[in-house]
Amino acid sequence: MRSTEEIVESLRAALNGVGVVLPSLCVDPVTGASDEPFALVDLGRCNVRTAERLASALRGETPPVGAYVEDVRDGWVGEVRGHVGGRVQLRPVCGGREWDCPPESLGEVLPKEVLRERVRRVNQESRLL
């Protein structure tokens, strides 16, 4: 049988694989130090965005909430905000009006493209000052 620490690390890796990070994830120190045969795992506290990503991953939504994708119809890069009625709700990288996209029109986006969108937005805002 695997140790509780190994199981916690396995859970941490699985969550990281779907883009969910629970910083407080650990073996419960009270039950870990007791004679209980099975210690409890403390999932800890997380913010609302992390909880939303976790729920999306558990529902098997693809791509998960919080992921960045490209709408290949127009080349816009957006963050997945939800899944409603067979469509994926996207929001521009740095905020703005959300739009719906059919799942078959989604493409992968590299981290450098997300960064490029953020820099473009900052440059645009600096020109407005």
C-alpha positions as CSV (number, residue, x, y, z in Angstrom):
1,M,0.0,0.0,0.0
2,R,1.3,3.5,-0.9
3,S,1.9,6.0,1.9
4,T,-0.4,8.9,2.4
5,E,2.4,11.3,1.3
6,E,2.7,9.4,-2.0
7,I,-1.0,9.6,-2.6
8,V,-1.0,13.3,-1.8
9,E,1.8,13.8,-4.3
10,S,-0.1,11.7,-6.9
11,L,-3.2,13.9,-6.4
12,R,-1.1,17.1,-6.6
13,A,0.4,15.9,-10.0
14,A,-3.0,14.9,-11.3
15,L,-4.5,18.3,-10.4
16,N,-1.5,20.1,-11.9
17,G,-2.1,18.1,-15.1
18,V,-5.5,19.8,-15.5
19,G,-4.3,23.3,-14.4
20,V,-5.4,23.2,-10.8
21,V,-3.0,24.1,-8.0
22,L,-4.1,23.7,-4.4
23,P,-1.3,25.3,-2.4
24,S,-2.5,23.9,0.9
25,L,-2.8,20.3,-0.2
26,C,-1.2,18.1,2.4
27,V,-1.6,15.3,4.9
28,D,-3.7,16.4,7.8
29,P,-1.1,16.7,10.6
30,V,-3.5,15.6,13.4
31,T,-4.6,12.3,11.7
32,G,-1.2,11.8,10.2
33,A,0.4,11.7,13.6
34,S,-2.3,9.5,15.2
35,D,-2.7,5.7,15.2
36,E,-5.4,5.9,12.5
37,P,-4.7,3.5,9.7
38,F,-5.7,6.1,7.1
39,A,-4.7,9.7,7.6
40,L,-7.0,12.4,6.2
41,V,-5.9,14.5,3.2
42,D,-6.3,18.2,3.8
43,L,-7.3,19.8,0.5
44,G,-6.9,23.2,2.1
45,R,-8.4,26.5,1.0
46,C,-8.5,27.9,-2.5
47,N,-9.8,31.0,-4.3
48,V,-12.9,30.9,-6.4
49,R,-11.0,30.7,-9.7
50,T,-9.2,27.6,-8.5
51,A,-12.5,26.0,-7.3
52,E,-14.0,26.8,-10.7
53,R,-11.1,25.2,-12.6
54,L,-11.4,22.1,-10.3
55,A,-15.1,21.8,-11.0
56,S,-14.5,22.2,-14.7
57,A,-11.8,19.5,-14.7
58,L,-14.1,17.1,-12.7
59,R,-16.9,17.6,-15.2
60,G,-14.5,16.7,-18.0
61,E,-15.0,20.0,-19.8
62,T,-12.5,20.4,-22.7
63,P,-10.8,22.8,-22.7
64,P,-11.1,23.4,-19.0
65,V,-12.1,26.8,-17.5
66,G,-9.1,29.0,-17.2
67,A,-7.3,27.6,-20.2
68,Y,-6.2,30.0,-23.1
69,V,-7.3,29.1,-26.6
70,E,-7.6,30.7,-30.0
71,D,-10.8,31.2,-31.8
72,V,-9.6,30.1,-35.3
73,R,-12.5,31.9,-37.0
74,D,-10.8,35.3,-36.4
75,G,-7.5,34.6,-34.6
76,W,-8.6,36.1,-31.2
77,V,-7.0,34.6,-28.1
78,G,-9.3,34.1,-25.1
79,E,-9.6,32.6,-21.7
80,V,-12.2,29.9,-21.3
81,R,-14.8,31.2,-18.9
82,G,-17.4,28.4,-19.2
83,H,-19.3,25.9,-21.2
84,V,-23.0,26.6,-22.0
85,G,-25.3,25.0,-24.5
86,G,-22.6,23.2,-26.4
87,R,-20.6,26.3,-26.9
88,V,-17.4,27.6,-25.1
89,Q,-17.5,31.0,-23.5
90,L,-14.3,33.0,-24.1
91,R,-13.1,36.3,-22.7
92,P,-10.2,38.4,-24.1
93,V,-6.9,37.8,-22.3
94,C,-6.9,41.2,-20.6
95,G,-10.6,41.6,-20.1
96,G,-13.4,42.8,-22.3
97,R,-16.6,41.5,-23.7
98,E,-17.0,37.7,-23.7
99,W,-18.0,35.8,-26.8
100,D,-19.2,32.3,-27.6
101,C,-17.3,29.9,-29.8
102,P,-18.2,26.4,-31.1
103,P,-15.7,23.8,-29.7
104,E,-14.7,22.8,-33.2
105,S,-13.4,26.4,-33.9
106,L,-10.9,26.3,-31.0
107,G,-7.2,26.0,-31.5
108,E,-4.2,25.7,-29.2
109,V,-2.4,28.8,-28.1
110,L,1.2,29.0,-27.0
111,P,2.1,30.9,-23.7
112,K,4.1,33.4,-25.8
113,E,0.9,34.3,-27.7
114,V,-0.9,35.0,-24.4
115,L,2.0,37.1,-23.3
116,R,1.9,39.0,-26.6
117,E,-1.8,39.8,-26.1
118,R,-1.1,41.1,-22.6
119,V,1.7,43.3,-23.8
120,R,-0.4,44.6,-26.7
121,R,-3.1,45.5,-24.2
122,V,-0.7,47.3,-21.9
123,N,0.8,49.2,-24.8
124,Q,-2.7,50.2,-26.0
125,E,-3.6,51.5,-22.5
126,S,-0.4,53.5,-22.2
127,R,-1.2,55.3,-25.4
128,L,-4.6,56.4,-23.9
129,L,-2.9,58.1,-21.0
